[in-house]
């Protein structure tokens, strides 16, 4: 079980006149544009870095400063998997300046900033992602946040973790108390983050969604998790399209191991679960459980010893799925296809191309005459 939240930013509601990136972010933009084929590509890159800098400022107001990874497309250009520094944005930007080749090929398709932050009872993994192109109706700017319960961390001893899980699943009231506490604290943080983004980016239209995710491997991964609890720590197992926690942690890592045992515990203890999204080992949606809920012990849908394809998940009424849920929104953000706004062709127009800069010279003015992204849905 982990919390999942998204803050989607509609660029048609982002102020068209922006401040140019400054300091290390400006230098990063300059490096990225070394191979720019046109003035338009250079302008788009500076705009994206400006937006990224503003999001970073919003994060810093909440003391979120621990950068885990900085990625351009599929190229990792800064990586701190062991958390050697808790305030390393400056270090990351210096590393970017030493990284050879990041601006010598093509204009970026995606920029991603992965961070980690610790609250009293939640470990947060945050993925800030800016896409150069996106589906019509999708969002090219997203902050994805995952929250892990710290009460199940702190030891790689299987017995200790098992004892803590047994206490949680001792009865329905104990389970509900843990889930409610995690939901409330995570939702409170997301509300703070949303407010910081609104204030620092001077925008009105941001879309906030949160949900509870329960990890249910498609095949039995529980044995692998048990055998690896004393092994790997921070090695990630997910791709760039996975939830942030899969990008950050290996299944046997101290922070994440309990999630891989959760559905098995629910099934064996007959726990009642409601309003949750069941995901696989990459964080991809398998099914959504509605308000009525179900008894996890009465279905193989939550039994990881049964391959999900062979489970009885399909017997549930499709009406229990939440229409327009956050997971489907995530797909609209990460999927690729032909029906996009601002495609990758340098000759075409990107949503980034309609922003201008205050105090800029004439060569970096952009088109300030229209909506930055007319097909993004506006305030709908």
DRENGU-845193 format. One line per 5 residues: number of its first residue (from 0); their letters; for each residue x, y, z of C-alpha. Coordinates in steps of 0.02 Angstrom, whole numbers, plus 32768, in hexadecimal, padded with zeros to 4 digits. Example, Ala and Ser with C-alpha at 12.3 -4.5 7.8 and 13.67 -1.06 7.14 Angstrom:
DRENGU-845193
0 = AS = 8267,7F1F,8186; 82AC,7FCB,8165
//
This chain:
DRENGU-845193
0 = XXXXX = 8000,8000,8000; 803F,80AB,7FD1; 7FEE,8152,7FAE; 7FED,819A,7F00; 7FCA,824E,7ED0
5 = XXXXX = 7FD6,82BD,7E36; 7FDC,8377,7E1C; 7FBA,8399,7D65; 7FDA,8447,7D20; 7F77,8482,7C8A
10 = XXXXX = 7FEF,84EE,7C24; 7F5F,8550,7BD8; 7F4D,859C,7C86; 8005,85BD,7CA4; 8033,8674,7C90
15 = XXXXX = 8078,868C,7BE1; 8100,8707,7C16; 817E,86AC,7C82; 8221,86D6,7CD6; 82BC,8692,7C83
20 = XXXXX = 8314,8607,7CE4; 839D,864A,7D54; 8441,860F,7DA0; 845F,8554,7D8F; 83BB,8538,7D34
25 = XXXXX = 83EB,85B7,7CB0; 8492,8561,7C97; 8438,84BB,7C87; 83C6,8504,7C02; 845D,8547,7BA5
30 = XXXXX = 84AE,849A,7BA6; 840F,8446,7B6A; 8403,84BD,7AD7; 84B5,84A3,7A98; 8471,8433,7A10
35 = XXXXX = 83D2,8493,79EE; 83A2,8491,7937; 833D,8530,793E; 8312,85C9,79A6; 826B,8576,79C9
40 = XXXXX = 82BE,84E0,7A1A; 832A,8552,7A84; 8292,85B4,7ABC; 8231,8516,7AE8; 82C0,84D5,7B51
45 = XXXXX = 82D5,8578,7BB1; 8219,857A,7BD2; 8219,84C8,7C15; 82AE,84EA,7C87; 825A,8589,7CC5
50 = XXXXX = 81BF,8525,7CF5; 822C,849F,7D45; 8286,8524,7DAC; 81E1,856B,7DEA; 81A6,84BE,7E1F
55 = XXXXX = 824B,84A6,7E79; 822E,8549,7ED6; 8181,850C,7F09; 81CE,8469,7F49; 8253,84C6,7FAC
60 = XXXXX = 81CD,8527,800A; 819D,847D,8052; 8255,8454,8073; 8259,83D3,7FE7; 830E,83D9,7FAD
65 = XXXXX = 834D,8326,7F9C; 8367,8302,7EE3; 8374,8249,7EBA; 837E,8250,7DFC; 8379,82CC,7D6C
70 = XXXXX = 834C,8285,7CC2; 8342,82C8,7C11; 82DB,824F,7BA9; 8325,81A4,7BD5; 83D0,81E8,7C05
75 = XXXXX = 83F8,81F7,7CBE; 8465,8290,7CD4; 8468,8296,7D92; 844E,8206,7E0B; 845B,81FE,7EC9
80 = XXXXX = 840C,8155,7EF5; 845E,814C,7FA0; 8423,81F8,7FD9; 84D3,8239,7FFB; 8490,82EC,7FFC
85 = XXXXX = 83E9,832A,803B; 83F5,83D2,7FE4; 8446,83AE,7F3D; 83ED,8414,7EB8; 848B,847F,7EAA
90 = XXXXX = 84F6,83E2,7E9F; 8481,8399,7E1D; 848B,8436,7DB1; 8549,8435,7DBD; 8548,837F,7D88
95 = XXXXX = 84D9,83AB,7CF5; 855A,8429,7CBB; 85E0,83A3,7CBA; 8574,8323,7C62; 85AA,8317,7BAD
100 = XXXXX = 8534,8302,7B1C; 848B,832D,7B68; 846F,83BF,7AF5; 84C5,8381,7A58; 843E,8316,7A0A
105 = XXXXX = 8388,834E,7A07; 8316,83BC,7A6C; 82D2,8363,7B06; 8231,82FE,7B05; 8225,82ED,7BC2
110 = XXXXX = 827B,8338,7C5A; 8268,82DE,7D01; 829E,830C,7DB1; 828E,8283,7E36; 8296,82B8,7EED
115 = XXXXX = 8283,826A,7F99; 823D,82BB,8035; 821A,827A,80E4; 8189,82AB,8153; 816F,8269,8202
120 = XXXXX = 810E,81D0,81C9; 811A,81D1,810B; 81AA,81C0,808F; 8180,8223,7FF2; 81C4,8200,7F44
125 = XXXXX = 81A0,828E,7ECB; 81B0,828D,7E0E; 81A6,8335,7DB5; 8193,831A,7CFA; 8183,8390,7C66
130 = XXXXX = 8155,8347,7BBD; 8178,83A8,7B1E; 80E0,8359,7ACB; 8042,830A,7B0F; 7F9A,82C4,7ADF
135 = XXXXX = 7F0C,833D,7AC0; 7EB2,8348,7B66; 7F4D,830D,7BC4; 7FC6,8371,7C2D; 807D,838F,7C03
140 = XXXXX = 80AB,83C7,7CB5; 8092,834C,7D43; 80CD,8338,7DF6; 80B3,8282,7E2A; 80C7,8258,7EE2
145 = XXXXX = 80CC,81B0,7F3C; 80C4,819C,7FF8; 8107,8107,805A; 80DD,80E3,8110; 817B,80F6,817A
150 = XXXXX = 8138,8088,8206; 8162,7FF0,819B; 8213,802C,8179; 82AC,8031,81E7; 82DE,7F7A,81E3
155 = XXXXX = 830C,7EFC,815E; 82E7,7E6E,81D4; 8256,7E08,818E; 8214,7DD4,8238; 820B,7E87,8275
160 = XXXXX = 81AE,7EBD,81D9; 813B,7E27,81E5; 8111,7E50,829A; 80E3,7F03,826D; 8077,7ECA,81DD
165 = XXXXX = 801F,7E49,824C; 7FF3,7ED4,82C6; 7FA9,7F3A,8239; 7F42,7EAA,81F5; 7F0E,7E67,82A0
170 = XXXXX = 7E5E,7EA8,8284; 7E00,7F1D,8211; 7E08,7FAF,828B; 7EC6,7FA6,8293; 7ED4,7FA2,81D7
175 = XXXXX = 7E59,8033,81C2; 7EBC,809D,823E; 7F5E,8087,81DC; 7F0C,80AA,8135; 7EAC,8142,8174
180 = XXXXX = 7F47,818E,81C2; 7FAA,8179,8121; 7F1F,81C1,80B5; 7F05,8259,8124; 7FBC,8286,8133
185 = XXXXX = 7FDD,826E,807B; 7F44,82D4,8047; 7F7C,8361,80BC; 8028,8364,806A; 7FDF,8364,7FBB
190 = XXXXX = 7F71,83F9,7FEA; 800C,8456,8026; 8069,842C,7F86; 7FD7,8464,7F1A; 7FD1,850C,7F75
195 = XXXXX = 808E,8524,7F62; 8083,8500,7EA6; 7FF2,8579,7E90; 804E,8604,7EEC; 80FC,85F0,7EA4
200 = XXXXX = 80C5,85D1,7DF1; 803A,8654,7DF8; 7FB7,85E1,7DAE; 7F04,85BA,7DDA; 7EE1,8518,7D7E
205 = XXXXX = 7F3A,8482,7DC8; 7EE5,83D9,7DDA; 7F02,8374,7E76; 7ED6,82BC,7E89; 7F06,8239,7F0A
210 = XXXXX = 7EE6,8180,7F1F; 7F1C,80EA,7F85; 7F7E,8068,7F22; 7F91,7FB3,7F55; 801E,7F53,7F02
215 = XXXXX = 7FE6,7EAA,7EC3; 806E,7E57,7E59; 802B,7DFE,7DBE; 808C,7D65,7DF5; 80C9,7D2D,7EA0
220 = XXXXX = 8154,7DA7,7ECC; 813D,7D94,7F88; 81C2,7D0D,7F96; 823E,7D79,7F38; 8218,7E0A,7FAC
225 = XXXXX = 8231,7DA0,8049; 82D7,7D5D,800A; 8317,7E09,7FDA; 82EA,7E69,8079; 839D,7E5B,80B4
230 = XXXXX = 83E4,7E88,800B; 83D1,7F1E,7F98; 83A3,7FCA,7FD7; 8386,8057,7F5C; 8394,8003,7EB3
235 = XXXXX = 82FC,8033,7E4C; 8294,7FB4,7DEC; 821E,8021,7D87; 8223,8080,7CE4; 820E,813B,7CCB
240 = XXXXX = 8153,811E,7CAF; 813E,80C2,7D55; 8101,8113,7DF4; 818D,8173,7E4B; 81A6,80F0,7ED3
245 = XXXXX = 81D0,806C,7E4F; 824F,80E2,7E03; 829F,80FB,7EAD; 829E,8053,7F05; 82BD,7F9B,7EE9
250 = XXXXX = 8237,7F27,7F2E; 82AB,7EE8,7FB8; 82DE,7F94,7FF4; 82B6,7FC1,80A7; 823B,804C,807A
255 = XXXXX = 81D9,7FE9,7FF9; 81D9,7F32,802E; 8138,7F39,8091; 80D5,7F6C,7FF6; 8102,7EC8,7FA0
260 = XXXXX = 80BA,7E65,8032; 801D,7ECE,804A; 7FA1,7E7A,7FD5; 7FD6,7DCF,8015; 7FB5,7E08,80C8
265 = XXXXX = 7F0C,7E4F,8095; 7EDB,7DAC,8042; 7F12,7D3B,80D1; 7EBD,7DA7,8155; 7E1B,7DC6,80F5
270 = XXXXX = 7E2F,7E83,80FE; 7DA3,7EF0,80B9; 7DE7,7F6E,803C; 7D8E,7FFD,7FE6; 7DB6,8094,7F79
275 = XXXXX = 7E60,8054,7F42; 7EBB,8034,7E9F; 7F11,7F8C,7E89; 7FB5,7F9A,7E29; 8037,7F20,7DE9
280 = XXXXX = 80F3,7F19,7E05; 810D,7FAF,7D92; 8083,8017,7DE0; 800C,7FFA,7D4E; 7F53,7FF1,7D77
285 = XXXXX = 7F06,7F44,7D81; 7E5D,7F70,7DCB; 7E06,7FF4,7E34; 7D9F,7FCB,7ECE; 7D0E,8041,7EEE
290 = XXXXX = 7CB6,8082,7F88; 7C5B,7FDE,7FAE; 7D00,7F83,7FB8; 7D22,7EC8,7FC8; 7D68,7E45,803C
295 = XXXXX = 7E19,7E21,8002; 7E10,7D70,8046; 7D7C,7D44,7FD8; 7DD2,7D68,7F33; 7E71,7D2F,7EDE
300 = XXXXX = 7E7E,7DDD,7E93; 7EE7,7E0D,7F2A; 7F43,7D68,7F3C; 7FF0,7D7C,7EED; 800B,7CC0,7EF0
305 = XXXXX = 7F8B,7CB9,7E63; 7FC0,7D0B,7DBD; 7F4F,7DA0,7DA6; 7F18,7D64,7CF9; 7ED3,7CC8,7D4D
310 = XXXXX = 7E80,7D23,7DDF; 7DC9,7D4B,7DF1; 7DE2,7E07,7DDF; 7D7D,7E07,7D3F; 7CE4,7DCE,7D9F
315 = XXXXX = 7CD2,7E77,7DF1; 7C53,7EEF,7DA9; 7CA9,7F6F,7D3A; 7C3D,7FF4,7D8B; 7CAE,7FE8,7E24
320 = XXXXX = 7D39,8037,7DBD; 7D4B,80F1,7DD6; 7D2E,814D,7D32; 7DB1,81CE,7D0A; 7E1F,8192,7D98
325 = XXXXX = 7ED0,81CF,7DB6; 7F20,8136,7D68; 7ECA,8155,7CC1; 7F04,8209,7CCC; 7FB5,81C9,7CE5
330 = XXXXX = 7FA6,8164,7C46; 7F6F,81FE,7BE5; 800B,8254,7C22; 808A,81CD,7BF8; 8044,8177,7B5F
335 = XXXXX = 808A,81A1,7AB5; 802F,81AA,7A11; 8004,8213,797C; 7F79,827D,79C6; 7FE8,82F6,7A23
340 = XXXXX = 7FF9,83AD,7A47; 80A5,83F1,7A1F; 80F6,835B,79CC; 81AD,8330,79CA; 81CB,8372,791B
345 = XXXXX = 8238,840C,792D; 81DB,845B,789D; 8137,844F,78FA; 80F1,84B4,7989; 8100,8484,7A40
350 = XXXXX = 8094,84C3,7AD0; 8137,850B,7B14; 8149,857B,7A7C; 80BF,85F4,7AB0; 8115,8638,7B4B
355 = XXXXX = 8179,86D7,7B50; 81F6,8713,7BD2; 81ED,87B2,7C38; 8288,881D,7C27; 82C7,87B3,7B97
360 = XXXXX = 831B,87E9,7AF9; 82C1,87E0,7A54; 830E,8739,7A27; 82B4,86E0,7AB5; 8209,8730,7AB6
365 = XXXXX = 8198,86A4,7A78; 80E6,86C0,7A40; 8088,871B,7AC8; 7FEC,8731,7A61; 7F89,8693,7A86
370 = XXXXX = 7F65,8602,7AF8; 7FFE,859B,7B1E; 7FA3,84F9,7B01; 7EF5,850D,7ABA; 7ED1,8452,7AB5
375 = XXXXX = 7EFD,842C,7B6A; 7E4B,843D,7BA4; 7E50,84E6,7BF6; 7DED,84E8,7C96; 7D82,8451,7C6B
//
